[in-house]
Amino acid sequence: MKIDKDIIAGIKFNQDGLVPAIAQQWDSGEVLMMAWMNAASIEETLQTGHVCYFSRSRSKLWRKGESSGQIQYLKEMLFDCDADTILLKVDQIGVACHTGRRSCFFNTVTSGKIIINQEVVIAPEKLYE
């Protein structure tokens, strides 16, 4: 599929050529994770339907689930009014977090204390065997 170049041109990337992307489960609204995307990862995501991010620590494209099997299928891509943040509505297969939890947002601050609000679904060491 040919991607309209206006999509990429309209996004405001930071000085490193990256834009924050929030992944949300498309049917439940659950916020799963935040990662970074560059122009190449956005284009690949739109072409394949499998979400691809840019790994800052590895300085390369990171295809969600390529080593863990915890794939994200793109349902819809939106960006905010300033075009500097992307919202990806996805169908998450398995867990989204490298800690083995469904979502990366498992720390809740309640009454000045951190409460872990999710159990580990898959042991982290099992994700990358």
Rosetta constraint file for C-alpha pairs under 8 A:
AtomPair CA 1 CA 47 HARMONIC 5.73 0.50
AtomPair CA 2 CA 47 HARMONIC 7.45 0.50
AtomPair CA 3 CA 7 HARMONIC 7.69 0.50
AtomPair CA 3 CA 43 HARMONIC 6.92 0.50
AtomPair CA 3 CA 46 HARMONIC 7.26 0.50
AtomPair CA 3 CA 47 HARMONIC 7.21 0.50
AtomPair CA 4 CA 8 HARMONIC 7.79 0.50
AtomPair CA 5 CA 9 HARMONIC 6.15 0.50
AtomPair CA 6 CA 10 HARMONIC 5.76 0.50
AtomPair CA 7 CA 11 HARMONIC 6.84 0.50
AtomPair CA 8 CA 39 HARMONIC 6.23 0.50
AtomPair CA 8 CA 42 HARMONIC 7.68 0.50
AtomPair CA 8 CA 43 HARMONIC 7.79 0.50
AtomPair CA 10 CA 83 HARMONIC 6.83 0.50
AtomPair CA 11 CA 19 HARMONIC 7.97 0.50
AtomPair CA 11 CA 83 HARMONIC 5.01 0.50
AtomPair CA 11 CA 84 HARMONIC 6.11 0.50
AtomPair CA 12 CA 19 HARMONIC 7.14 0.50
AtomPair CA 12 CA 82 HARMONIC 7.70 0.50
AtomPair CA 12 CA 83 HARMONIC 5.64 0.50
AtomPair CA 12 CA 84 HARMONIC 4.87 0.50
AtomPair CA 13 CA 17 HARMONIC 5.00 0.50
AtomPair CA 13 CA 18 HARMONIC 4.95 0.50
AtomPair CA 13 CA 19 HARMONIC 5.01 0.50
AtomPair CA 13 CA 38 HARMONIC 7.59 0.50
AtomPair CA 13 CA 84 HARMONIC 6.49 0.50
AtomPair CA 14 CA 18 HARMONIC 5.33 0.50
AtomPair CA 14 CA 19 HARMONIC 6.24 0.50
AtomPair CA 17 CA 38 HARMONIC 5.90 0.50
AtomPair CA 17 CA 39 HARMONIC 7.62 0.50
AtomPair CA 18 CA 36 HARMONIC 6.06 0.50
AtomPair CA 18 CA 37 HARMONIC 5.46 0.50
AtomPair CA 18 CA 38 HARMONIC 4.70 0.50
AtomPair CA 18 CA 39 HARMONIC 7.72 0.50
AtomPair CA 18 CA 54 HARMONIC 7.97 0.50
AtomPair CA 19 CA 36 HARMONIC 5.61 0.50
AtomPair CA 19 CA 37 HARMONIC 5.42 0.50
AtomPair CA 19 CA 38 HARMONIC 6.40 0.50
AtomPair CA 19 CA 84 HARMONIC 6.18 0.50
AtomPair CA 19 CA 85 HARMONIC 6.00 0.50
AtomPair CA 19 CA 86 HARMONIC 7.21 0.50
AtomPair CA 20 CA 34 HARMONIC 6.90 0.50
AtomPair CA 20 CA 35 HARMONIC 5.92 0.50
AtomPair CA 20 CA 36 HARMONIC 4.64 0.50
AtomPair CA 20 CA 37 HARMONIC 6.39 0.50
AtomPair CA 20 CA 84 HARMONIC 7.36 0.50
AtomPair CA 20 CA 85 HARMONIC 5.23 0.50
AtomPair CA 20 CA 86 HARMONIC 6.23 0.50
AtomPair CA 21 CA 34 HARMONIC 5.57 0.50
AtomPair CA 21 CA 35 HARMONIC 5.35 0.50
AtomPair CA 21 CA 36 HARMONIC 5.56 0.50
AtomPair CA 21 CA 37 HARMONIC 6.48 0.50
AtomPair CA 21 CA 85 HARMONIC 5.93 0.50
AtomPair CA 21 CA 86 HARMONIC 4.50 0.50
AtomPair CA 21 CA 87 HARMONIC 5.68 0.50
AtomPair CA 21 CA 88 HARMONIC 6.82 0.50
AtomPair CA 22 CA 31 HARMONIC 7.47 0.50
AtomPair CA 22 CA 32 HARMONIC 7.58 0.50
AtomPair CA 22 CA 33 HARMONIC 5.86 0.50
AtomPair CA 22 CA 34 HARMONIC 4.40 0.50
AtomPair CA 22 CA 35 HARMONIC 6.57 0.50
AtomPair CA 22 CA 85 HARMONIC 7.83 0.50
AtomPair CA 22 CA 86 HARMONIC 6.24 0.50
AtomPair CA 22 CA 87 HARMONIC 4.92 0.50
AtomPair CA 22 CA 88 HARMONIC 5.99 0.50
AtomPair CA 23 CA 31 HARMONIC 6.22 0.50
AtomPair CA 23 CA 32 HARMONIC 5.45 0.50
AtomPair CA 23 CA 33 HARMONIC 5.29 0.50
AtomPair CA 23 CA 34 HARMONIC 6.14 0.50
AtomPair CA 23 CA 87 HARMONIC 6.10 0.50
AtomPair CA 23 CA 88 HARMONIC 4.76 0.50
AtomPair CA 23 CA 89 HARMONIC 6.02 0.50
AtomPair CA 23 CA 90 HARMONIC 6.52 0.50
AtomPair CA 24 CA 29 HARMONIC 5.87 0.50
AtomPair CA 24 CA 30 HARMONIC 5.54 0.50
AtomPair CA 24 CA 31 HARMONIC 4.38 0.50
AtomPair CA 24 CA 32 HARMONIC 5.34 0.50
AtomPair CA 24 CA 33 HARMONIC 7.32 0.50
AtomPair CA 24 CA 87 HARMONIC 7.26 0.50
AtomPair CA 24 CA 88 HARMONIC 6.09 0.50
AtomPair CA 24 CA 89 HARMONIC 4.96 0.50
AtomPair CA 24 CA 90 HARMONIC 5.98 0.50
AtomPair CA 25 CA 29 HARMONIC 5.23 0.50
AtomPair CA 25 CA 30 HARMONIC 5.18 0.50
AtomPair CA 25 CA 31 HARMONIC 6.41 0.50
AtomPair CA 25 CA 32 HARMONIC 6.71 0.50
AtomPair CA 25 CA 89 HARMONIC 5.75 0.50
AtomPair CA 25 CA 90 HARMONIC 5.14 0.50
AtomPair CA 25 CA 91 HARMONIC 5.71 0.50
AtomPair CA 25 CA 92 HARMONIC 6.43 0.50
AtomPair CA 26 CA 30 HARMONIC 7.84 0.50
AtomPair CA 26 CA 75 HARMONIC 6.80 0.50
AtomPair CA 26 CA 76 HARMONIC 7.99 0.50
AtomPair CA 26 CA 89 HARMONIC 4.65 0.50
AtomPair CA 26 CA 90 HARMONIC 5.16 0.50
AtomPair CA 26 CA 91 HARMONIC 6.05 0.50
AtomPair CA 27 CA 91 HARMONIC 7.92 0.50
AtomPair CA 31 CA 103 HARMONIC 6.85 0.50
AtomPair CA 31 CA 105 HARMONIC 7.35 0.50
AtomPair CA 32 CA 96 HARMONIC 6.06 0.50
AtomPair CA 32 CA 97 HARMONIC 7.65 0.50
AtomPair CA 32 CA 102 HARMONIC 7.01 0.50
AtomPair CA 32 CA 103 HARMONIC 4.26 0.50
AtomPair CA 32 CA 104 HARMONIC 5.84 0.50
AtomPair CA 32 CA 105 HARMONIC 6.77 0.50
AtomPair CA 33 CA 96 HARMONIC 6.75 0.50
AtomPair CA 33 CA 97 HARMONIC 7.17 0.50
AtomPair CA 33 CA 103 HARMONIC 6.16 0.50
AtomPair CA 33 CA 104 HARMONIC 5.20 0.50
AtomPair CA 33 CA 105 HARMONIC 6.90 0.50
AtomPair CA 34 CA 104 HARMONIC 7.99 0.50
AtomPair CA 35 CA 53 HARMONIC 6.70 0.50
AtomPair CA 35 CA 54 HARMONIC 7.65 0.50
AtomPair CA 36 CA 53 HARMONIC 5.81 0.50
AtomPair CA 36 CA 54 HARMONIC 5.53 0.50
AtomPair CA 36 CA 55 HARMONIC 7.07 0.50
AtomPair CA 36 CA 56 HARMONIC 7.74 0.50
AtomPair CA 37 CA 41 HARMONIC 5.67 0.50
AtomPair CA 37 CA 42 HARMONIC 6.34 0.50
AtomPair CA 37 CA 52 HARMONIC 7.57 0.50
AtomPair CA 37 CA 53 HARMONIC 4.78 0.50
AtomPair CA 37 CA 54 HARMONIC 4.96 0.50
AtomPair CA 38 CA 42 HARMONIC 6.27 0.50
AtomPair CA 38 CA 53 HARMONIC 7.30 0.50
AtomPair CA 38 CA 54 HARMONIC 6.16 0.50
AtomPair CA 39 CA 43 HARMONIC 6.18 0.50
AtomPair CA 40 CA 44 HARMONIC 6.11 0.50
AtomPair CA 41 CA 45 HARMONIC 5.99 0.50
AtomPair CA 41 CA 51 HARMONIC 7.94 0.50
AtomPair CA 41 CA 52 HARMONIC 5.16 0.50
AtomPair CA 41 CA 53 HARMONIC 5.38 0.50
AtomPair CA 41 CA 54 HARMONIC 6.38 0.50
AtomPair CA 41 CA 61 HARMONIC 6.48 0.50
AtomPair CA 42 CA 46 HARMONIC 6.21 0.50
AtomPair CA 42 CA 52 HARMONIC 7.03 0.50
AtomPair CA 42 CA 53 HARMONIC 7.56 0.50
AtomPair CA 43 CA 47 HARMONIC 6.12 0.50
AtomPair CA 44 CA 48 HARMONIC 5.93 0.50
AtomPair CA 44 CA 49 HARMONIC 7.89 0.50
AtomPair CA 44 CA 50 HARMONIC 7.91 0.50
AtomPair CA 44 CA 51 HARMONIC 7.81 0.50
AtomPair CA 44 CA 52 HARMONIC 6.65 0.50
AtomPair CA 45 CA 49 HARMONIC 5.31 0.50
AtomPair CA 45 CA 50 HARMONIC 5.43 0.50
AtomPair CA 45 CA 51 HARMONIC 4.83 0.50
AtomPair CA 45 CA 52 HARMONIC 5.41 0.50
AtomPair CA 45 CA 74 HARMONIC 7.35 0.50
AtomPair CA 46 CA 50 HARMONIC 7.85 0.50
AtomPair CA 46 CA 74 HARMONIC 7.89 0.50
AtomPair CA 49 CA 73 HARMONIC 5.70 0.50
AtomPair CA 49 CA 74 HARMONIC 5.08 0.50
AtomPair CA 49 CA 75 HARMONIC 7.72 0.50
AtomPair CA 50 CA 63 HARMONIC 7.54 0.50
AtomPair CA 50 CA 64 HARMONIC 7.61 0.50
AtomPair CA 50 CA 71 HARMONIC 7.25 0.50
AtomPair CA 50 CA 72 HARMONIC 5.91 0.50
AtomPair CA 50 CA 73 HARMONIC 4.73 0.50
AtomPair CA 50 CA 74 HARMONIC 5.87 0.50
AtomPair CA 51 CA 63 HARMONIC 6.36 0.50
AtomPair CA 51 CA 64 HARMONIC 6.00 0.50
AtomPair CA 51 CA 71 HARMONIC 7.65 0.50
AtomPair CA 51 CA 72 HARMONIC 5.52 0.50
AtomPair CA 51 CA 73 HARMONIC 6.03 0.50
AtomPair CA 51 CA 74 HARMONIC 6.02 0.50
AtomPair CA 52 CA 61 HARMONIC 6.75 0.50
AtomPair CA 52 CA 62 HARMONIC 5.63 0.50
AtomPair CA 52 CA 63 HARMONIC 4.26 0.50
AtomPair CA 52 CA 64 HARMONIC 5.76 0.50
AtomPair CA 53 CA 61 HARMONIC 5.83 0.50
AtomPair CA 53 CA 62 HARMONIC 4.99 0.50
AtomPair CA 53 CA 63 HARMONIC 6.17 0.50
AtomPair CA 53 CA 64 HARMONIC 7.07 0.50
AtomPair CA 54 CA 59 HARMONIC 7.08 0.50
AtomPair CA 54 CA 60 HARMONIC 5.78 0.50
AtomPair CA 54 CA 61 HARMONIC 4.47 0.50
AtomPair CA 54 CA 62 HARMONIC 5.38 0.50
AtomPair CA 55 CA 59 HARMONIC 5.47 0.50
AtomPair CA 55 CA 60 HARMONIC 5.49 0.50
AtomPair CA 55 CA 61 HARMONIC 5.94 0.50
AtomPair CA 55 CA 62 HARMONIC 5.65 0.50
AtomPair CA 56 CA 60 HARMONIC 7.16 0.50
AtomPair CA 62 CA 66 HARMONIC 7.74 0.50
AtomPair CA 64 CA 70 HARMONIC 6.83 0.50
AtomPair CA 64 CA 71 HARMONIC 5.45 0.50
AtomPair CA 64 CA 72 HARMONIC 6.29 0.50
AtomPair CA 65 CA 69 HARMONIC 4.32 0.50
AtomPair CA 65 CA 70 HARMONIC 4.28 0.50
AtomPair CA 65 CA 71 HARMONIC 4.27 0.50
AtomPair CA 65 CA 72 HARMONIC 7.23 0.50
AtomPair CA 66 CA 70 HARMONIC 7.75 0.50
AtomPair CA 66 CA 71 HARMONIC 7.39 0.50
AtomPair CA 67 CA 127 HARMONIC 7.85 0.50
AtomPair CA 67 CA 128 HARMONIC 6.04 0.50
AtomPair CA 68 CA 127 HARMONIC 4.91 0.50
AtomPair CA 68 CA 128 HARMONIC 5.14 0.50
AtomPair CA 68 CA 129 HARMONIC 7.80 0.50
AtomPair CA 69 CA 93 HARMONIC 7.96 0.50
AtomPair CA 69 CA 94 HARMONIC 7.86 0.50
AtomPair CA 69 CA 127 HARMONIC 7.70 0.50
AtomPair CA 70 CA 92 HARMONIC 7.15 0.50
AtomPair CA 70 CA 93 HARMONIC 5.33 0.50
AtomPair CA 70 CA 94 HARMONIC 5.07 0.50
AtomPair CA 70 CA 95 HARMONIC 5.93 0.50
AtomPair CA 70 CA 96 HARMONIC 6.63 0.50
AtomPair CA 71 CA 92 HARMONIC 6.10 0.50
AtomPair CA 71 CA 93 HARMONIC 5.25 0.50
AtomPair CA 71 CA 94 HARMONIC 7.31 0.50
AtomPair CA 72 CA 90 HARMONIC 5.84 0.50
AtomPair CA 72 CA 91 HARMONIC 5.58 0.50
AtomPair CA 72 CA 92 HARMONIC 4.56 0.50
AtomPair CA 72 CA 93 HARMONIC 6.14 0.50
AtomPair CA 73 CA 90 HARMONIC 5.33 0.50
AtomPair CA 73 CA 91 HARMONIC 5.05 0.50
AtomPair CA 73 CA 92 HARMONIC 6.53 0.50
AtomPair CA 73 CA 93 HARMONIC 7.98 0.50
AtomPair CA 74 CA 88 HARMONIC 6.85 0.50
AtomPair CA 74 CA 89 HARMONIC 6.25 0.50
AtomPair CA 74 CA 90 HARMONIC 4.58 0.50
AtomPair CA 74 CA 91 HARMONIC 6.52 0.50
AtomPair CA 75 CA 88 HARMONIC 7.58 0.50
AtomPair CA 75 CA 89 HARMONIC 5.43 0.50
AtomPair CA 75 CA 90 HARMONIC 5.11 0.50
AtomPair CA 75 CA 91 HARMONIC 6.79 0.50
AtomPair CA 76 CA 88 HARMONIC 6.03 0.50
AtomPair CA 76 CA 89 HARMONIC 5.03 0.50
AtomPair CA 76 CA 90 HARMONIC 6.95 0.50
AtomPair CA 77 CA 86 HARMONIC 7.08 0.50
AtomPair CA 77 CA 87 HARMONIC 5.93 0.50
AtomPair CA 77 CA 88 HARMONIC 4.75 0.50
AtomPair CA 77 CA 89 HARMONIC 6.24 0.50
AtomPair CA 78 CA 86 HARMONIC 5.80 0.50
AtomPair CA 78 CA 87 HARMONIC 5.07 0.50
AtomPair CA 78 CA 88 HARMONIC 6.42 0.50
AtomPair CA 79 CA 83 HARMONIC 5.49 0.50
AtomPair CA 79 CA 84 HARMONIC 7.17 0.50
AtomPair CA 79 CA 85 HARMONIC 5.66 0.50
AtomPair CA 79 CA 86 HARMONIC 4.32 0.50
AtomPair CA 79 CA 87 HARMONIC 5.76 0.50
AtomPair CA 80 CA 84 HARMONIC 6.61 0.50
AtomPair CA 80 CA 85 HARMONIC 5.76 0.50
AtomPair CA 80 CA 86 HARMONIC 6.59 0.50
AtomPair CA 80 CA 87 HARMONIC 7.78 0.50
AtomPair CA 92 CA 96 HARMONIC 6.90 0.50
AtomPair CA 94 CA 102 HARMONIC 7.08 0.50
AtomPair CA 95 CA 100 HARMONIC 6.15 0.50
AtomPair CA 95 CA 101 HARMONIC 5.68 0.50
AtomPair CA 95 CA 102 HARMONIC 4.16 0.50
AtomPair CA 95 CA 103 HARMONIC 6.76 0.50
AtomPair CA 95 CA 121 HARMONIC 7.39 0.50
AtomPair CA 95 CA 122 HARMONIC 7.70 0.50
AtomPair CA 96 CA 100 HARMONIC 7.53 0.50
AtomPair CA 96 CA 101 HARMONIC 6.78 0.50
AtomPair CA 96 CA 102 HARMONIC 5.28 0.50
AtomPair CA 96 CA 103 HARMONIC 5.37 0.50
AtomPair CA 96 CA 104 HARMONIC 6.75 0.50
AtomPair CA 97 CA 101 HARMONIC 5.36 0.50
AtomPair CA 97 CA 102 HARMONIC 6.12 0.50
AtomPair CA 97 CA 103 HARMONIC 5.46 0.50
AtomPair CA 97 CA 104 HARMONIC 4.90 0.50
AtomPair CA 98 CA 104 HARMONIC 7.89 0.50
AtomPair CA 98 CA 124 HARMONIC 6.22 0.50
AtomPair CA 98 CA 127 HARMONIC 7.63 0.50
AtomPair CA 99 CA 104 HARMONIC 7.85 0.50
AtomPair CA 99 CA 120 HARMONIC 7.08 0.50
AtomPair CA 99 CA 123 HARMONIC 7.33 0.50
AtomPair CA 99 CA 124 HARMONIC 5.21 0.50
AtomPair CA 100 CA 120 HARMONIC 5.18 0.50
AtomPair CA 100 CA 121 HARMONIC 5.52 0.50
AtomPair CA 100 CA 122 HARMONIC 4.63 0.50
AtomPair CA 100 CA 123 HARMONIC 5.55 0.50
AtomPair CA 100 CA 124 HARMONIC 5.03 0.50
AtomPair CA 100 CA 127 HARMONIC 7.30 0.50
AtomPair CA 101 CA 106 HARMONIC 7.76 0.50
AtomPair CA 101 CA 118 HARMONIC 6.61 0.50
AtomPair CA 101 CA 119 HARMONIC 6.36 0.50
AtomPair CA 101 CA 120 HARMONIC 4.72 0.50
AtomPair CA 101 CA 121 HARMONIC 5.43 0.50
AtomPair CA 101 CA 122 HARMONIC 6.96 0.50
AtomPair CA 102 CA 118 HARMONIC 7.67 0.50
AtomPair CA 102 CA 120 HARMONIC 7.81 0.50
AtomPair CA 102 CA 121 HARMONIC 7.03 0.50
AtomPair CA 106 CA 116 HARMONIC 5.54 0.50
AtomPair CA 106 CA 117 HARMONIC 5.12 0.50
AtomPair CA 106 CA 118 HARMONIC 5.52 0.50
AtomPair CA 107 CA 114 HARMONIC 6.09 0.50
AtomPair CA 107 CA 115 HARMONIC 5.73 0.50
AtomPair CA 107 CA 116 HARMONIC 4.79 0.50
AtomPair CA 107 CA 117 HARMONIC 6.16 0.50
AtomPair CA 108 CA 113 HARMONIC 7.98 0.50
AtomPair CA 108 CA 114 HARMONIC 5.49 0.50
AtomPair CA 108 CA 115 HARMONIC 5.05 0.50
AtomPair CA 108 CA 116 HARMONIC 6.19 0.50
AtomPair CA 108 CA 117 HARMONIC 6.47 0.50
AtomPair CA 109 CA 113 HARMONIC 5.33 0.50
AtomPair CA 109 CA 114 HARMONIC 4.56 0.50
AtomPair CA 109 CA 115 HARMONIC 6.16 0.50
AtomPair CA 110 CA 114 HARMONIC 6.33 0.50
AtomPair CA 110 CA 115 HARMONIC 6.79 0.50
AtomPair CA 122 CA 126 HARMONIC 6.72 0.50
AtomPair CA 122 CA 127 HARMONIC 6.92 0.50
AtomPair CA 123 CA 127 HARMONIC 6.81 0.50
AtomPair CA 124 CA 128 HARMONIC 7.36 0.50
AtomPair CA 125 CA 129 HARMONIC 6.71 0.50
